[in-house]
Structures are given as structure tokens and as C-alpha cells.
Amino acid sequence: MAFNGASLQNAREVRGLSRNQLANLLNVSEQTIWQYEVGETKPKFESLVEFKKLFGVELGFFQRFEKQIPVFDEKNIAYRSSLRSSIKKKNSEKAFLENADSLITDITSNVILEHNLIIQLRQKMEVLKK
């Protein structure tokens, strides 16, 4: 199974977890998580199952090799404080927005609506009301 560490990093950031926090949840070192994310090593199947449970995704989520084009600029996500927690929250928000944008793009590219479908449904409802 091919593993994409960027998918793990995105899932971790969306959940607002640091590498150290994720490492503690999985009883591995922070360096191990870093190695997974940069592609230095690949996680064992048991770790993948834990990732699946923790992040609520399918195993295939960690196999995606999409070219990540940044959609949201960090400069446009602002908080009052420049503390580390705000930077962490900003990174989490950015990862969430990029994943949501990707999901919406995937959904809308696969949905085909008939032209004037809503108007046709409204007309049928008006006929049924009479």
C-alpha cells in the first residue's frame, strides 16, 4: 500500500493536533510521526488502522496523492494573538478549509443537474396543490 504522509499531516492539522500529541495517542515518538509525514518511513498496518479510527476516515484516505495547490493563504486567517496556539489554530483552520474546498470541488464536479429542474419541481407542486 502506498502511503501519503501529506494526508496524515492534513488530518492531524484539521484535528488541531501537534505531532507530539498524535505521537502520545499512538504510543510512538514525535520523530516517528514526522518520518511518516515526510515519507521517510511508512506506518505499519496497525498504525494505519489507528489513524483510521482516530481521524474517522477510510484507509484509502492515506493513499491519495493529489497535488496540493494552496487555496487559502495563511495571511487571510487572522487572530488577535500571535501566540503559538494561534499559529497552531491558524494552520488547523487552513488545513480544514483546503480539505473542505477539495471535497466541495470533487462533489460539484460529479453532480449533474438538469437545467431548470427546480422550476419544473415547483410547477409540479403548484399543480398538485390545486
SEKOLTOR-765338 format. One record per residue (C-alpha): x, y, z; residue in three letters; residue number from 1. Coordinates in nm, 3 decimals. Layout:
! residues N
xx, yy, zz, resn, resi
X, Y, Z, ALA, NUM;
...
END
This chain:
! residues 130
xx, yy, zz, resn, resi
0.000, 0.000, 0.000, MET, 1;
0.135, 0.342, -0.096, ALA, 2;
0.124, 0.588, 0.190, PHE, 3;
0.093, 0.965, 0.154, ASN, 4;
0.231, 1.143, 0.458, GLY, 5;
0.075, 1.473, 0.349, ALA, 6;
-0.270, 1.320, 0.406, SER, 7;
-0.168, 1.229, 0.760, LEU, 8;
-0.037, 1.580, 0.819, GLN, 9;
-0.360, 1.734, 0.686, ASN, 10;
-0.576, 1.508, 0.904, ALA, 11;
-0.361, 1.587, 1.209, ARG, 12;
-0.376, 1.963, 1.148, GLU, 13;
-0.753, 1.959, 1.090, VAL, 14;
-0.792, 1.791, 1.429, ARG, 15;
-0.563, 2.055, 1.582, GLY, 16;
-0.310, 1.800, 1.699, LEU, 17;
0.062, 1.858, 1.720, SER, 18;
0.297, 1.581, 1.614, ARG, 19;
0.379, 1.527, 1.980, ASN, 20;
0.011, 1.494, 2.076, GLN, 21;
-0.052, 1.243, 1.796, LEU, 22;
0.260, 1.051, 1.894, ALA, 23;
0.137, 1.027, 2.254, ASN, 24;
-0.203, 0.898, 2.139, LEU, 25;
-0.034, 0.624, 1.935, LEU, 26;
0.247, 0.548, 2.183, ASN, 27;
0.519, 0.632, 1.932, VAL, 28;
0.779, 0.908, 1.920, SER, 29;
0.720, 1.251, 1.770, GLU, 30;
1.004, 1.175, 1.530, GLN, 31;
0.813, 0.869, 1.406, THR, 32;
0.513, 1.087, 1.317, ILE, 33;
0.745, 1.331, 1.141, TRP, 34;
0.900, 1.041, 0.944, GLN, 35;
0.553, 0.925, 0.836, TYR, 36;
0.455, 1.276, 0.724, GLU, 37;
0.768, 1.344, 0.518, VAL, 38;
0.777, 0.995, 0.367, GLY, 39;
1.092, 0.884, 0.547, GLU, 40;
0.917, 0.568, 0.670, THR, 41;
0.577, 0.408, 0.625, LYS, 42;
0.349, 0.318, 0.915, PRO, 43;
0.263, -0.041, 0.994, LYS, 44;
-0.087, -0.160, 0.911, PHE, 45;
-0.181, -0.145, 1.280, GLU, 46;
-0.089, 0.224, 1.289, SER, 47;
-0.296, 0.288, 0.976, LEU, 48;
-0.596, 0.128, 1.148, VAL, 49;
-0.539, 0.359, 1.447, GLU, 50;
-0.520, 0.661, 1.214, PHE, 51;
-0.845, 0.548, 1.052, LYS, 52;
-1.021, 0.528, 1.389, LYS, 53;
-0.874, 0.850, 1.524, LEU, 54;
-0.950, 1.065, 1.219, PHE, 55;
-1.271, 0.893, 1.107, GLY, 56;
-1.153, 0.831, 0.751, VAL, 57;
-1.118, 0.530, 0.523, GLU, 58;
-0.777, 0.369, 0.479, LEU, 59;
-0.775, 0.494, 0.120, GLY, 60;
-0.757, 0.850, 0.254, PHE, 61;
-0.389, 0.790, 0.332, PHE, 62;
-0.320, 0.667, -0.022, GLN, 63;
-0.429, 0.985, -0.202, ARG, 64;
-0.154, 1.155, -0.393, PHE, 65;
-0.328, 1.471, -0.507, GLU, 66;
-0.120, 1.768, -0.596, LYS, 67;
-0.196, 2.008, -0.316, GLN, 68;
-0.240, 2.357, -0.455, ILE, 69;
-0.279, 2.603, -0.170, PRO, 70;
-0.620, 2.764, -0.200, VAL, 71;
-0.619, 2.968, 0.118, PHE, 72;
-0.338, 3.200, 0.215, ASP, 73;
-0.240, 3.197, 0.583, GLU, 74;
-0.227, 3.579, 0.576, LYS, 75;
-0.607, 3.583, 0.532, ASN, 76;
-0.670, 3.388, 0.853, ILE, 77;
-0.622, 3.626, 1.144, ALA, 78;
-0.638, 3.604, 1.522, TYR, 79;
-0.575, 3.871, 1.780, ARG, 80;
-0.278, 3.698, 1.935, SER, 81;
0.042, 3.587, 1.768, SER, 82;
0.100, 3.320, 2.031, LEU, 83;
0.198, 2.967, 1.930, ARG, 84;
-0.155, 2.841, 1.999, SER, 85;
-0.290, 3.095, 1.749, SER, 86;
-0.040, 2.981, 1.486, ILE, 87;
-0.143, 2.622, 1.552, LYS, 88;
-0.510, 2.719, 1.523, LYS, 89;
-0.443, 2.913, 1.203, LYS, 90;
-0.269, 2.610, 1.049, ASN, 91;
-0.558, 2.389, 1.157, SER, 92;
-0.812, 2.630, 1.002, GLU, 93;
-0.612, 2.647, 0.678, LYS, 94;
-0.592, 2.266, 0.650, ALA, 95;
-0.965, 2.239, 0.722, PHE, 96;
-1.055, 2.498, 0.458, LEU, 97;
-0.832, 2.335, 0.196, GLU, 98;
-0.981, 1.991, 0.265, ASN, 99;
-1.335, 2.132, 0.257, ALA, 100;
-1.262, 2.310, -0.071, ASP, 101;
-1.124, 1.988, -0.220, SER, 102;
-1.432, 1.794, -0.107, LEU, 103;
-1.673, 2.054, -0.248, ILE, 104;
-1.483, 2.061, -0.577, THR, 105;
-1.497, 1.679, -0.601, ASP, 106;
-1.870, 1.674, -0.526, ILE, 107;
-1.963, 1.952, -0.765, THR, 108;
-1.756, 1.806, -1.047, SER, 109;
-1.952, 1.479, -1.022, ASN, 110;
-2.303, 1.624, -0.989, VAL, 111;
-2.507, 1.696, -1.299, ILE, 112;
-2.833, 1.883, -1.257, LEU, 113;
-3.096, 1.911, -1.524, GLU, 114;
-3.148, 2.265, -1.644, HIS, 115;
-3.448, 2.430, -1.478, ASN, 116;
-3.507, 2.129, -1.253, LEU, 117;
-3.616, 2.346, -0.958, ILE, 118;
-3.862, 2.538, -1.174, ILE, 119;
-4.011, 2.212, -1.303, GLN, 120;
-4.048, 2.077, -0.949, LEU, 121;
-4.215, 2.400, -0.835, ARG, 122;
-4.463, 2.382, -1.123, GLN, 123;
-4.550, 2.020, -1.038, LYS, 124;
-4.608, 2.117, -0.674, MET, 125;
-4.837, 2.401, -0.777, GLU, 126;
-5.041, 2.162, -0.993, VAL, 127;
-5.067, 1.917, -0.700, LEU, 128;
-5.188, 2.194, -0.466, LYS, 129;
-5.487, 2.270, -0.694, LYS, 130;
END
